[in-house]
Amino acid sequence: MSPRAVLVGPPGSGKTTIGTALAEALGVEFRDTDADVEAKAGKPISEIFIDDGEQYFRALEREAVREALAGHDGVLALGGGAVLAAETQELLAGHTVVYLEVSLSEAVKRVGLNSARPLLVLNPRSQLRRLLEERLPIYRRLAKITADTTERSEEEVVAELAAALKES
């Protein structure tokens, strides 16, 4: 069993929104590894960061990604930083990875400046720029399909991805 598509991208790229709609369009289930981590920990990611630290969160995240890649055959969304782990990058080989690209200004609009996202707490715009710069080469290297979500409707992106997945 293997996911039809694994969505990666920075915060605000639309992984959950696009992923949910894409799964519906394909007639499969949607799964989000961030939700898996929260369910396992019994608390929101922001609390995991505060109570247990980023290292503990990343360990839970790696485990959630490993389990989801092995046992989910629908559309899977990974947390924005999940791709930083070498183990996760290796696990993604052979899967249809979809990079949801978004401009910095659009991501800031979507995420908001009062974000509850732990890595964006102090200066969301600056932090988001740093995260994008750090992760962009990895997203691009892993992706078999790239879709720009900047200033595009959910329907446009889903139609593009559904067509691309049929061809792959």
Residue frames as qw, qx, qy, qz and C-alpha x, y, z in Angstrom:
[[0.000, 0.890, 0.456, 0.000, 0.00, 0.00, 0.00],
 [0.439, -0.092, 0.060, 0.892, 1.37, 3.40, -0.96],
 [0.161, 0.688, 0.301, -0.641, -0.10, 6.92, -1.06],
 [0.566, 0.674, 0.408, 0.242, -1.36, 8.17, -4.43],
 [0.301, 0.736, -0.070, 0.602, 0.27, 11.53, -3.66],
 [0.593, -0.486, -0.341, 0.544, 2.42, 12.90, -0.85],
 [0.133, 0.904, 0.148, 0.378, 2.05, 16.66, -0.48],
 [0.613, -0.341, -0.183, 0.689, 4.98, 18.73, 0.77],
 [0.198, 0.694, 0.168, 0.671, 5.47, 22.46, 1.05],
 [0.187, 0.140, -0.452, 0.861, 5.95, 25.31, 3.47],
 [0.050, 0.521, 0.670, -0.527, 3.34, 26.59, 5.91],
 [0.291, 0.631, 0.119, -0.710, 0.58, 28.31, 3.97],
 [0.041, 0.260, -0.751, -0.606, 1.10, 26.36, 0.74],
 [0.697, 0.061, -0.116, -0.705, -2.26, 24.62, 1.05],
 [0.173, 0.212, -0.962, -0.005, -1.27, 21.07, 1.97],
 [0.220, 0.242, 0.836, -0.440, -4.38, 20.43, 4.08],
 [0.477, 0.526, 0.176, -0.682, -6.84, 22.40, 1.95],
 [0.490, 0.489, -0.562, -0.452, -5.57, 21.13, -1.41],
 [0.061, 0.200, -0.976, 0.067, -4.95, 17.66, -0.01],
 [0.395, 0.276, 0.716, -0.505, -8.50, 17.29, 1.29],
 [0.577, 0.577, 0.016, -0.577, -10.00, 18.47, -2.02],
 [0.340, 0.489, -0.746, -0.298, -7.60, 16.34, -4.09],
 [0.145, -0.045, 0.969, -0.197, -8.46, 13.22, -2.09],
 [0.516, 0.438, 0.501, -0.540, -12.15, 13.89, -2.67],
 [0.516, 0.619, -0.301, -0.509, -11.57, 14.40, -6.41],
 [0.290, 0.397, -0.861, -0.131, -9.64, 11.12, -6.59],
 [0.836, -0.250, -0.264, -0.411, -12.13, 9.23, -4.42],
 [0.699, 0.040, -0.592, 0.399, -9.54, 8.34, -1.77],
 [0.547, -0.759, -0.300, 0.189, -8.90, 9.20, 1.87],
 [0.226, 0.796, -0.252, 0.502, -6.90, 12.20, 3.08],
 [0.787, -0.484, -0.242, 0.298, -4.37, 11.94, 5.90],
 [0.125, 0.878, -0.235, 0.399, -2.22, 14.61, 7.54],
 [0.717, 0.013, -0.546, 0.434, 0.84, 13.55, 9.54],
 [0.019, -0.352, 0.354, -0.866, 0.54, 16.66, 11.74],
 [0.715, -0.319, -0.041, -0.620, -2.88, 15.38, 12.85],
 [0.886, -0.039, -0.456, 0.076, -1.33, 11.95, 13.47],
 [0.416, 0.243, -0.513, 0.710, 1.35, 13.51, 15.68],
 [0.329, -0.350, 0.225, -0.848, -1.24, 15.49, 17.66],
 [0.856, -0.225, -0.238, -0.400, -3.39, 12.37, 18.13],
 [0.800, 0.047, -0.510, 0.311, -0.43, 10.33, 19.36],
 [0.286, 0.208, -0.450, 0.820, 0.79, 13.06, 21.73],
 [0.247, -0.656, -0.699, 0.140, -2.71, 13.99, 22.88],
 [0.141, -0.791, -0.163, 0.572, -2.04, 17.70, 22.41],
 [0.503, 0.862, 0.051, -0.024, -1.49, 20.33, 19.71],
 [0.776, 0.332, -0.099, 0.526, 1.90, 20.67, 18.03],
 [0.044, 0.772, -0.194, 0.604, 2.45, 24.08, 19.62],
 [0.690, -0.626, 0.227, -0.283, 2.15, 22.45, 23.07],
 [0.967, 0.012, 0.007, 0.256, 4.47, 19.60, 22.08],
 [0.501, 0.594, -0.174, 0.605, 7.11, 22.22, 21.17],
 [0.258, -0.736, 0.245, -0.575, 6.63, 24.04, 24.48],
 [0.819, -0.459, 0.221, -0.263, 6.31, 21.01, 26.77],
 [0.937, -0.095, 0.299, 0.157, 8.64, 18.52, 25.11],
 [0.234, -0.634, 0.455, 0.579, 10.79, 20.44, 22.61],
 [0.583, 0.587, -0.303, -0.473, 11.32, 20.37, 18.88],
 [0.112, 0.397, -0.907, -0.088, 13.53, 17.27, 18.99],
 [0.356, 0.148, 0.862, -0.328, 10.74, 15.20, 20.55],
 [0.582, 0.574, 0.185, -0.546, 8.25, 16.59, 18.02],
 [0.404, 0.596, -0.582, -0.377, 10.56, 15.68, 15.12],
 [0.089, -0.177, 0.978, -0.056, 10.89, 12.10, 16.44],
 [0.477, 0.387, 0.663, -0.428, 7.09, 11.79, 16.58],
 [0.498, 0.669, -0.121, -0.539, 6.88, 13.32, 13.10],
 [0.187, 0.461, -0.823, -0.272, 9.39, 10.84, 11.59],
 [0.233, 0.076, 0.951, -0.188, 7.42, 7.95, 13.09],
 [0.497, 0.547, 0.416, -0.530, 4.10, 9.36, 11.80],
 [0.429, 0.636, -0.412, -0.492, 5.52, 9.77, 8.28],
 [0.028, 0.293, -0.950, -0.109, 6.97, 6.24, 8.30],
 [0.338, 0.261, 0.848, -0.315, 3.64, 4.73, 9.40],
 [0.494, 0.634, 0.200, -0.560, 1.58, 6.80, 6.96],
 [0.323, 0.576, -0.605, -0.445, 3.81, 5.99, 3.97],
 [0.003, -0.149, 0.988, 0.026, 3.55, 2.29, 4.79],
 [0.114, 0.334, 0.910, -0.219, -0.16, 2.14, 5.52],
 [0.309, 0.657, 0.303, -0.618, -2.07, 4.85, 3.64],
 [0.457, 0.190, 0.679, 0.542, -3.09, 4.66, -0.01],
 [0.186, 0.882, 0.433, 0.003, -4.80, 8.03, -0.43],
 [0.295, 0.770, -0.096, 0.557, -3.48, 11.59, -0.37],
 [0.705, -0.472, -0.299, 0.437, -0.97, 12.30, 2.39],
 [0.108, 0.907, -0.094, 0.397, 0.12, 15.72, 3.64],
 [0.728, -0.135, -0.364, 0.565, 3.40, 16.05, 5.51],
 [0.299, -0.884, -0.130, 0.334, 4.26, 18.81, 7.94],
 [0.375, 0.915, -0.144, 0.023, 6.38, 21.54, 6.34],
 [0.099, -0.774, 0.622, -0.070, 9.59, 20.49, 8.11],
 [0.922, -0.105, 0.356, -0.109, 9.16, 16.73, 7.82],
 [0.817, 0.551, -0.070, 0.151, 11.37, 16.67, 4.72],
 [0.018, -0.859, 0.476, -0.189, 14.39, 17.89, 6.71],
 [0.712, -0.387, 0.580, -0.083, 14.98, 14.41, 8.15],
 [0.164, 0.460, -0.791, -0.368, 17.30, 12.29, 5.98],
 [0.264, 0.103, 0.950, -0.135, 15.27, 9.22, 6.99],
 [0.469, 0.611, 0.446, -0.456, 12.09, 10.82, 5.65],
 [0.325, 0.678, -0.405, -0.520, 13.82, 11.86, 2.42],
 [0.007, -0.257, 0.947, 0.192, 14.89, 8.24, 1.89],
 [0.342, 0.320, 0.837, -0.285, 11.38, 6.96, 2.64],
 [0.435, 0.671, 0.162, -0.578, 9.91, 9.35, 0.06],
 [0.068, 0.413, -0.748, -0.516, 11.99, 7.85, -2.76],
 [0.027, -0.139, -0.957, -0.253, 9.65, 5.97, -5.06],
 [0.108, 0.645, 0.668, -0.356, 6.55, 7.89, -3.92],
 [0.233, 0.644, 0.393, 0.613, 4.75, 10.52, -5.94],
 [0.320, -0.501, -0.324, 0.736, 5.82, 13.64, -4.06],
 [0.174, 0.778, 0.405, 0.447, 3.90, 16.80, -4.92],
 [0.357, -0.210, -0.236, 0.879, 5.51, 20.11, -3.98],
 [0.025, 0.873, 0.474, 0.111, 2.96, 22.85, -3.38],
 [0.438, 0.109, -0.028, 0.892, 4.83, 26.03, -4.15],
 [0.121, -0.902, -0.413, -0.020, 3.72, 29.39, -2.73],
 [0.315, 0.636, -0.161, 0.685, 5.22, 32.87, -2.70],
 [0.328, -0.086, -0.593, 0.730, 6.41, 34.31, 0.60],
 [0.240, -0.064, 0.111, -0.962, 3.82, 37.10, 0.56],
 [0.682, -0.174, -0.454, -0.547, 0.98, 34.66, -0.17],
 [0.628, -0.143, -0.720, 0.258, 2.17, 32.27, 2.56],
 [0.123, -0.020, -0.465, 0.876, 2.27, 35.13, 5.08],
 [0.468, -0.126, -0.132, -0.865, -1.28, 36.13, 4.10],
 [0.745, -0.154, -0.575, -0.302, -2.53, 32.57, 4.53],
 [0.597, -0.131, -0.658, 0.439, -0.70, 31.79, 7.75],
 [0.315, -0.896, -0.207, -0.233, -1.27, 35.21, 9.28],
 [0.280, 0.613, -0.459, 0.578, 1.12, 37.18, 11.41],
 [0.501, -0.456, 0.482, -0.556, -0.41, 35.98, 14.68],
 [0.748, 0.157, -0.611, -0.207, 0.34, 32.36, 13.94],
 [0.778, -0.486, 0.313, -0.248, 0.10, 29.56, 16.48],
 [0.911, 0.305, -0.216, 0.174, 2.75, 27.70, 14.51],
 [0.713, -0.631, 0.026, 0.304, 5.71, 27.19, 16.85],
 [0.655, -0.045, 0.248, 0.712, 8.46, 28.01, 14.36],
 [0.198, 0.578, 0.334, 0.718, 6.75, 31.23, 13.29],
 [0.387, -0.734, -0.501, 0.247, 6.14, 32.77, 16.71],
 [0.383, -0.535, -0.071, 0.750, 8.61, 35.67, 16.93],
 [0.193, 0.562, -0.246, -0.766, 8.75, 37.26, 13.49],
 [0.767, 0.303, 0.549, -0.134, 6.48, 35.25, 11.17],
 [0.600, 0.787, -0.082, -0.118, 7.58, 36.90, 7.90],
 [0.064, 0.752, -0.656, 0.021, 11.30, 36.59, 8.67],
 [0.543, -0.234, 0.793, -0.146, 10.93, 33.06, 10.03],
 [0.791, 0.446, 0.380, -0.175, 8.87, 31.96, 7.03],
 [0.467, 0.814, -0.334, -0.085, 11.48, 33.38, 4.66],
 [0.168, -0.591, 0.785, -0.083, 14.21, 31.45, 6.53],
 [0.692, 0.033, 0.695, -0.193, 12.18, 28.23, 6.47],
 [0.737, 0.642, 0.110, -0.181, 11.51, 28.62, 2.74],
 [0.282, 0.797, -0.532, -0.036, 15.20, 29.19, 1.98],
 [0.343, -0.425, 0.825, -0.146, 16.22, 26.17, 4.06],
 [0.641, 0.145, 0.725, -0.204, 13.58, 23.77, 2.73],
 [0.580, 0.656, -0.073, -0.478, 13.10, 24.86, -0.90],
 [0.268, 0.531, -0.767, -0.242, 16.00, 22.83, -2.36],
 [0.236, -0.046, 0.951, -0.192, 14.71, 19.71, -0.58],
 [0.580, 0.469, 0.441, -0.499, 11.11, 20.21, -1.76],
 [0.517, 0.670, -0.310, -0.434, 12.30, 20.68, -5.33],
 [0.100, 0.434, -0.890, -0.099, 14.62, 17.67, -5.24],
 [0.318, 0.077, 0.903, -0.280, 11.95, 15.33, -3.86],
 [0.543, 0.470, 0.273, -0.640, 9.09, 16.50, -6.07],
 [0.388, 0.172, 0.800, 0.424, 7.87, 14.54, -9.06],
 [0.066, 0.727, 0.535, 0.426, 5.10, 17.11, -9.54],
 [0.211, -0.237, -0.280, 0.906, 5.15, 20.83, -8.64],
 [0.001, -0.731, -0.581, -0.357, 2.07, 23.05, -8.50],
 [0.138, 0.137, -0.214, 0.957, 2.16, 26.75, -7.73],
 [0.172, -0.631, -0.749, 0.103, -0.71, 27.62, -5.37],
 [0.165, -0.330, -0.137, 0.920, -0.01, 31.37, -5.30],
 [0.337, 0.358, 0.016, -0.871, -3.13, 33.37, -6.14],
 [0.378, 0.024, -0.789, -0.484, -4.84, 30.28, -7.59],
 [0.733, -0.256, 0.081, -0.625, -8.13, 28.76, -6.58],
 [0.557, -0.250, 0.771, -0.181, -8.31, 25.42, -4.85],
 [0.814, 0.415, 0.348, -0.211, -10.27, 24.08, -7.83],
 [0.513, 0.785, -0.339, -0.079, -7.56, 25.13, -10.33],
 [0.087, -0.608, 0.779, -0.125, -4.78, 23.48, -8.34],
 [0.668, -0.040, 0.699, -0.250, -6.77, 20.30, -7.71],
 [0.791, 0.565, 0.117, -0.202, -7.67, 19.97, -11.41],
 [0.352, 0.768, -0.535, 0.004, -4.00, 20.41, -12.37],
 [0.264, -0.457, 0.825, -0.204, -2.83, 17.84, -9.84],
 [0.787, 0.161, 0.523, -0.286, -5.53, 15.29, -10.66],
 [0.732, 0.659, -0.118, -0.123, -4.50, 15.49, -14.34],
 [0.180, 0.718, -0.663, 0.116, -0.78, 15.24, -13.49],
 [0.509, -0.296, 0.762, -0.269, -1.37, 12.23, -11.23],
 [0.862, 0.344, 0.285, -0.239, -3.26, 10.42, -14.00],
 [0.605, 0.728, -0.322, 0.006, -0.25, 10.92, -16.30],
 [0.053, -0.673, 0.707, -0.212, 2.32, 9.74, -13.74]]
